[in-house]
């Protein structure tokens, strides 16, 4: 099992990195994503470029949610506005902390 350092935790999102293999884990509710440092940066830039009003749809509970599509058409993520904001902040803070850890090592 990897020894990890927590880069950021915001709401239901926790982002950590393995000290040895450098793989970055994003836990969001019951979803676990793995990224290399370069892939995380690409993912962060991609999500930051999304226009929420173009990706939001009404759900049966009456709330609009942003749909984050994946390369697999059967798997998509959905976020309320507040969850999306926390997710974006977590990605920014994790990237910042990752760069600090890189400088220290």
Secondary structure as GFF3:
##gff-version 3
##sequence-region A 1 105
A	DSSP	beta_strand	4	10	.	.	.	ID=ss1
A	DSSP	beta_strand	13	18	.	.	.	ID=ss2
A	DSSP	beta_strand	24	28	.	.	.	ID=ss3
A	DSSP	beta_strand	31	35	.	.	.	ID=ss4
A	DSSP	alpha_helix	37	49	.	.	.	ID=ss5
A	DSSP	alpha_helix	52	55	.	.	.	ID=ss6
A	DSSP	beta_strand	56	58	.	.	.	ID=ss7
A	DSSP	beta_strand	64	69	.	.	.	ID=ss8
A	DSSP	beta_strand	76	79	.	.	.	ID=ss9
A	DSSP	alpha_helix	81	104	.	.	.	ID=ss10
###
